[in-house]
């Protein structure tokens, strides 16, 4: 096997960039995944320098490996990469549901709304609130309430498309952002699907719990302020709650 055979296919361009820079006389540093003996891939850091040396040798954390472009030292950084990935995930996601948190939601929405005029479709927001969470907490305990929140998050997530945004922004509040949609109609279909899923009982420690959600929908206008859009969806949500809960209202 050559080094190219061991590097993950997706990382071959990164390896090639390192090789080109080394061939040009610099001392580049890059990160690639390398296949280990058990078939799994581990992240390594490669540092190369120009040199013409015979190919061969074993690949390990401190081994030296060579290619046509020079000689390279490889360092195992898999644990470091995993730690960084976990820290980034914790900073941008809700710990209970693994959904995007409020801070990351605002960042993603800012990006979506900034590109909205240049896209084929627009942005529509669903503001979702779990009805009667306090009653569930009071009757079954907060642990049961947490499980209902998690089940609700899962049902919402499995209803939307993969490129849409789902966030938990408060105790019982969720936001769904539909991107590249041409009207309110797709949001209403998503809302209807969520209501349908929420009609199914949630099992909490052998107890069937019935929970509903209220949903407010608002469609972004080109150049609209982000907070203004969220406020509109929130206003529609409270109309839904005032009209009897377990229903959807659209901001007009």
C-alpha positions, 0 to 999 in steps of 0.5 A: 500500500502507498500513502495515497491508499491509506488516506480517506478519499475525501481528504486526497485533495488536502493531501495533494495541496500539502504535496504541491506546497512542499514541492514548491519549497515550503513546509506545509501542514495539513490534516487528513484521515488515515485508515488504521489496521482495524479499518477505521479512519483517524485524523493525523496532522502531516508536516512536509518538507522538500526532500527526495527520499525513498518511499516506504516505512510504517505509518504511525504517530511519530513515523516518518513517511515519504512521497514524491514531493518530500518527507513528511512527519505524521502526528495522531490528532484524532482525540484533539479533533474529537474534543474540538468537535464535541465542544463546538457541538455543545456551544451550538446545540441544546443539551437535552434535545441536540437541536440547534440552540437560540444563538446558533438559530439566530446565526443560521437565520441571519445567513438564510435571510441575507441570501433570500433575495438571491434564492428561488424561494423565501424563508418561512418561520414556525414558532412552536410551543408545547401546550400544558408542559406545566401540567405534565411537570406538576402531575408526573414530575420534571423528568417526565416533562423532559422526556415529553420535550425530547419526544416533541423535538424528535417528532418535529425534526422528523417532519421537516426536510434535511436542510431546514432548521429546527431549534429549541430556544426555551423550555417548551419553545421550538422554532422551525425555519423552512428555506427556499419555499415559495409560499405559506403552503409548505409551512402549513403542510409541515404544521399539519404533519406535526399536529398529526404526530403529536396526536400519538401518545408519548410513553413516559415510564409506562404511562401514556402522555397526551400532548399538543403544540400550538404553532404560529407561522410567519413568512419573511419579506425581503430585507426584513429584520430578523427579530421582527420576523420572529416576533410575527411568528410569536404573535401568531403562536399566541393567537393559536393558544388563545383560540384553543391550543393544539392549532396553527395560526398564520401571521397576517 
